[in-house]
Amino acid sequence: MSGNCTNIALVHVVDKLKLCTIPHPTLYSLQWLKKANEVHITRHVLITYNIGNLKDEVVCDVLPMDTCQVYLGRPWQFDKRAIHHGKSNTNYIKVKGCSYALASLPSSQVYNVIPNLGKKHM
Protein backbone atom coordinates (compact mmCIF):
# COMPACT_ATOMS: atom_id res chain seq x y z
CA MET A 1 0.00 0.00 0.00
CA SER A 2 1.39 3.42 -0.91
CA GLY A 3 0.75 6.89 0.47
CA ASN A 4 1.84 9.04 3.32
CA CYS A 5 1.29 7.79 6.86
CA THR A 6 0.70 11.24 8.34
CA ASN A 7 -1.41 14.36 7.84
CA ILE A 8 0.77 17.41 7.20
CA ALA A 9 0.37 21.21 7.37
CA LEU A 10 2.94 23.60 5.91
CA VAL A 11 4.66 25.61 8.65
CA HIS A 12 4.14 28.80 6.58
CA VAL A 13 0.35 28.25 6.58
CA VAL A 14 0.27 27.53 10.32
CA ASP A 15 2.31 30.67 11.04
CA LYS A 16 0.36 32.90 8.61
CA LEU A 17 -3.00 31.81 10.07
CA LYS A 18 -1.58 32.08 13.63
CA LEU A 19 -2.73 28.56 14.49
CA CYS A 20 -1.76 27.24 17.92
CA THR A 21 0.48 24.19 17.85
CA ILE A 22 1.36 21.69 20.55
CA PRO A 23 4.49 19.56 20.95
CA HIS A 24 4.31 16.31 19.02
CA PRO A 25 3.94 13.34 21.41
CA THR A 26 6.37 11.15 19.42
CA LEU A 27 9.21 12.94 17.65
CA TYR A 28 10.28 11.50 14.29
CA SER A 29 11.95 12.50 11.00
CA LEU A 30 10.87 12.47 7.35
CA GLN A 31 13.02 12.89 4.27
CA TRP A 32 10.81 12.81 1.17
CA LEU A 33 8.95 16.11 1.77
CA LYS A 34 11.78 18.61 1.47
CA LYS A 35 14.38 18.86 -1.26
CA ALA A 36 17.28 19.50 1.10
CA ASN A 37 17.60 17.06 4.01
CA GLU A 38 15.43 15.17 6.46
CA VAL A 39 12.91 17.15 8.48
CA HIS A 40 12.36 16.68 12.20
CA ILE A 41 8.72 16.71 13.30
CA THR A 42 8.38 18.41 16.68
CA ARG A 43 4.83 19.81 16.74
CA HIS A 44 1.33 19.32 15.38
CA VAL A 45 -1.77 21.44 14.87
CA LEU A 46 -5.54 20.97 14.86
CA ILE A 47 -6.96 22.39 11.61
CA THR A 48 -10.68 23.10 11.42
CA TYR A 49 -12.05 23.33 7.91
CA ASN A 50 -15.36 24.04 6.17
CA ILE A 51 -16.13 22.86 2.65
CA GLY A 52 -19.71 23.68 1.74
CA ASN A 53 -21.87 21.98 4.38
CA LEU A 54 -18.96 19.85 5.63
CA LYS A 55 -17.43 21.07 8.90
CA ASP A 56 -14.65 18.95 10.31
CA GLU A 57 -11.17 18.99 11.81
CA VAL A 58 -7.92 17.11 11.36
CA VAL A 59 -4.68 16.87 13.36
CA CYS A 60 -1.63 17.57 11.16
CA ASP A 61 2.10 17.42 11.77
CA VAL A 62 3.73 20.82 11.08
CA LEU A 63 6.52 20.76 8.50
CA PRO A 64 8.51 23.03 6.23
CA MET A 65 7.87 21.26 2.93
CA ASP A 66 8.13 21.81 -0.80
CA THR A 67 5.15 19.71 -1.91
CA CYS A 68 1.91 21.46 -0.86
CA GLN A 69 0.19 23.49 1.88
CA VAL A 70 -1.85 20.73 3.56
CA TYR A 71 -1.50 17.02 2.86
CA LEU A 72 -4.14 14.63 4.13
CA GLY A 73 -2.57 11.20 4.31
CA ARG A 74 -3.73 7.71 5.16
CA PRO A 75 -4.85 8.55 8.73
CA TRP A 76 -7.40 11.07 7.37
CA GLN A 77 -8.35 8.79 4.48
CA PHE A 78 -8.97 5.89 6.87
CA ASP A 79 -10.93 7.97 9.42
CA LYS A 80 -13.16 9.43 6.69
CA ARG A 81 -13.51 6.16 4.71
CA ALA A 82 -12.14 8.07 1.71
CA ILE A 83 -12.33 6.66 -1.80
CA HIS A 84 -10.25 8.48 -4.42
CA HIS A 85 -11.46 8.61 -8.02
CA GLY A 86 -8.30 9.26 -10.05
CA LYS A 87 -9.81 10.42 -13.34
CA SER A 88 -11.90 13.19 -11.75
CA ASN A 89 -9.36 13.76 -8.90
CA THR A 90 -12.23 13.61 -6.42
CA ASN A 91 -12.34 12.10 -2.93
CA TYR A 92 -15.57 10.65 -1.61
CA ILE A 93 -15.70 10.68 2.20
CA LYS A 94 -18.08 10.05 5.10
CA VAL A 95 -18.24 12.35 8.13
CA LYS A 96 -20.72 11.74 10.95
CA GLY A 97 -22.85 9.52 8.69
CA CYS A 98 -23.04 12.00 5.78
CA SER A 99 -21.34 11.43 2.41
CA TYR A 100 -19.39 14.18 0.61
CA ALA A 101 -17.55 14.52 -2.70
CA LEU A 102 -14.40 16.68 -2.49
CA ALA A 103 -12.85 17.82 -5.76
CA SER A 104 -9.41 19.50 -5.94
CA LEU A 105 -9.23 23.26 -6.32
CA PRO A 106 -7.06 24.89 -8.98
CA SER A 107 -3.94 26.55 -7.49
CA SER A 108 -5.31 30.00 -8.41
CA GLN A 109 -8.29 29.48 -6.09
CA VAL A 110 -6.10 28.17 -3.25
CA TYR A 111 -3.86 31.25 -3.46
CA ASN A 112 -6.93 33.52 -3.30
CA VAL A 113 -7.90 32.04 0.08
CA ILE A 114 -4.59 33.01 1.71
CA PRO A 115 -2.99 36.05 -0.02
CA ASN A 116 0.74 35.67 -0.79
CA LEU A 117 0.66 31.94 -0.03
CA GLY A 118 2.11 31.16 -3.43
CA LYS A 119 5.11 33.44 -2.93
CA LYS A 120 8.47 31.98 -1.99
CA HIS A 121 8.47 31.23 1.73
CA MET A 122 11.38 28.90 2.35
C-alpha beads as a LAMMPS data file, in Angstrom:
LAMMPS data file: protein, C-alpha beads

122 atoms
121 bonds

1 atom types
1 bond types

-500.0 500.0 xlo xhi
-500.0 500.0 ylo yhi
-500.0 500.0 zlo zhi

Masses

1 110.0

Atoms # bond

1 1 1 0.000 0.000 0.000
2 1 1 1.392 3.424 -0.911
3 1 1 0.749 6.893 0.466
4 1 1 1.844 9.043 3.323
5 1 1 1.285 7.790 6.862
6 1 1 0.699 11.241 8.338
7 1 1 -1.412 14.362 7.843
8 1 1 0.775 17.414 7.202
9 1 1 0.375 21.205 7.368
10 1 1 2.939 23.602 5.906
11 1 1 4.661 25.612 8.646
12 1 1 4.139 28.796 6.582
13 1 1 0.346 28.255 6.577
14 1 1 0.268 27.525 10.320
15 1 1 2.307 30.671 11.045
16 1 1 0.361 32.901 8.612
17 1 1 -2.997 31.815 10.066
18 1 1 -1.578 32.085 13.627
19 1 1 -2.733 28.558 14.495
20 1 1 -1.763 27.240 17.925
21 1 1 0.484 24.188 17.854
22 1 1 1.361 21.693 20.546
23 1 1 4.485 19.564 20.948
24 1 1 4.313 16.307 19.021
25 1 1 3.939 13.336 21.406
26 1 1 6.367 11.152 19.415
27 1 1 9.207 12.939 17.652
28 1 1 10.278 11.504 14.291
29 1 1 11.952 12.499 11.000
30 1 1 10.874 12.469 7.350
31 1 1 13.021 12.893 4.270
32 1 1 10.809 12.806 1.166
33 1 1 8.951 16.111 1.768
34 1 1 11.783 18.615 1.474
35 1 1 14.385 18.856 -1.259
36 1 1 17.279 19.500 1.102
37 1 1 17.598 17.055 4.015
38 1 1 15.429 15.170 6.462
39 1 1 12.906 17.150 8.480
40 1 1 12.363 16.680 12.202
41 1 1 8.723 16.714 13.295
42 1 1 8.381 18.412 16.680
43 1 1 4.826 19.809 16.740
44 1 1 1.333 19.323 15.377
45 1 1 -1.773 21.442 14.870
46 1 1 -5.543 20.970 14.859
47 1 1 -6.955 22.389 11.612
48 1 1 -10.676 23.097 11.423
49 1 1 -12.051 23.327 7.907
50 1 1 -15.357 24.038 6.170
51 1 1 -16.132 22.860 2.652
52 1 1 -19.707 23.677 1.737
53 1 1 -21.869 21.984 4.382
54 1 1 -18.959 19.854 5.635
55 1 1 -17.430 21.070 8.899
56 1 1 -14.646 18.953 10.314
57 1 1 -11.166 18.988 11.812
58 1 1 -7.919 17.108 11.357
59 1 1 -4.679 16.874 13.359
60 1 1 -1.629 17.570 11.160
61 1 1 2.101 17.419 11.771
62 1 1 3.726 20.816 11.084
63 1 1 6.522 20.755 8.500
64 1 1 8.514 23.030 6.228
65 1 1 7.869 21.256 2.930
66 1 1 8.131 21.812 -0.802
67 1 1 5.154 19.714 -1.907
68 1 1 1.906 21.458 -0.861
69 1 1 0.188 23.487 1.877
70 1 1 -1.854 20.729 3.557
71 1 1 -1.498 17.015 2.863
72 1 1 -4.138 14.632 4.133
73 1 1 -2.568 11.201 4.306
74 1 1 -3.734 7.707 5.158
75 1 1 -4.852 8.549 8.732
76 1 1 -7.397 11.075 7.373
77 1 1 -8.353 8.787 4.480
78 1 1 -8.969 5.889 6.870
79 1 1 -10.926 7.967 9.416
80 1 1 -13.156 9.428 6.685
81 1 1 -13.510 6.165 4.715
82 1 1 -12.144 8.073 1.710
83 1 1 -12.335 6.663 -1.800
84 1 1 -10.251 8.481 -4.419
85 1 1 -11.462 8.607 -8.022
86 1 1 -8.305 9.259 -10.048
87 1 1 -9.814 10.423 -13.345
88 1 1 -11.901 13.191 -11.747
89 1 1 -9.359 13.761 -8.904
90 1 1 -12.234 13.612 -6.417
91 1 1 -12.339 12.099 -2.929
92 1 1 -15.569 10.647 -1.606
93 1 1 -15.705 10.680 2.201
94 1 1 -18.081 10.050 5.103
95 1 1 -18.238 12.354 8.127
96 1 1 -20.721 11.744 10.947
97 1 1 -22.847 9.525 8.691
98 1 1 -23.035 12.005 5.784
99 1 1 -21.342 11.432 2.409
100 1 1 -19.386 14.182 0.609
101 1 1 -17.546 14.523 -2.705
102 1 1 -14.402 16.682 -2.491
103 1 1 -12.848 17.824 -5.764
104 1 1 -9.412 19.496 -5.944
105 1 1 -9.233 23.264 -6.324
106 1 1 -7.058 24.888 -8.979
107 1 1 -3.944 26.555 -7.491
108 1 1 -5.306 29.999 -8.408
109 1 1 -8.291 29.480 -6.088
110 1 1 -6.102 28.173 -3.247
111 1 1 -3.857 31.252 -3.456
112 1 1 -6.933 33.523 -3.300
113 1 1 -7.900 32.045 0.079
114 1 1 -4.593 33.011 1.710
115 1 1 -2.991 36.046 -0.016
116 1 1 0.739 35.675 -0.789
117 1 1 0.655 31.943 -0.026
118 1 1 2.109 31.160 -3.430
119 1 1 5.111 33.440 -2.934
120 1 1 8.474 31.980 -1.985
121 1 1 8.472 31.228 1.732
122 1 1 11.379 28.899 2.353

Bonds

1 1 1 2
2 1 2 3
3 1 3 4
4 1 4 5
5 1 5 6
6 1 6 7
7 1 7 8
8 1 8 9
9 1 9 10
10 1 10 11
11 1 11 12
12 1 12 13
13 1 13 14
14 1 14 15
15 1 15 16
16 1 16 17
17 1 17 18
18 1 18 19
19 1 19 20
20 1 20 21
21 1 21 22
22 1 22 23
23 1 23 24
24 1 24 25
25 1 25 26
26 1 26 27
27 1 27 28
28 1 28 29
29 1 29 30
30 1 30 31
31 1 31 32
32 1 32 33
33 1 33 34
34 1 34 35
35 1 35 36
36 1 36 37
37 1 37 38
38 1 38 39
39 1 39 40
40 1 40 41
41 1 41 42
42 1 42 43
43 1 43 44
44 1 44 45
45 1 45 46
46 1 46 47
47 1 47 48
48 1 48 49
49 1 49 50
50 1 50 51
51 1 51 52
52 1 52 53
53 1 53 54
54 1 54 55
55 1 55 56
56 1 56 57
57 1 57 58
58 1 58 59
59 1 59 60
60 1 60 61
61 1 61 62
62 1 62 63
63 1 63 64
64 1 64 65
65 1 65 66
66 1 66 67
67 1 67 68
68 1 68 69
69 1 69 70
70 1 70 71
71 1 71 72
72 1 72 73
73 1 73 74
74 1 74 75
75 1 75 76
76 1 76 77
77 1 77 78
78 1 78 79
79 1 79 80
80 1 80 81
81 1 81 82
82 1 82 83
83 1 83 84
84 1 84 85
85 1 85 86
86 1 86 87
87 1 87 88
88 1 88 89
89 1 89 90
90 1 90 91
91 1 91 92
92 1 92 93
93 1 93 94
94 1 94 95
95 1 95 96
96 1 96 97
97 1 97 98
98 1 98 99
99 1 99 100
100 1 100 101
101 1 101 102
102 1 102 103
103 1 103 104
104 1 104 105
105 1 105 106
106 1 106 107
107 1 107 108
108 1 108 109
109 1 109 110
110 1 110 111
111 1 111 112
112 1 112 113
113 1 113 114
114 1 114 115
115 1 115 116
116 1 116 117
117 1 117 118
118 1 118 119
119 1 119 120
120 1 120 121
121 1 121 122
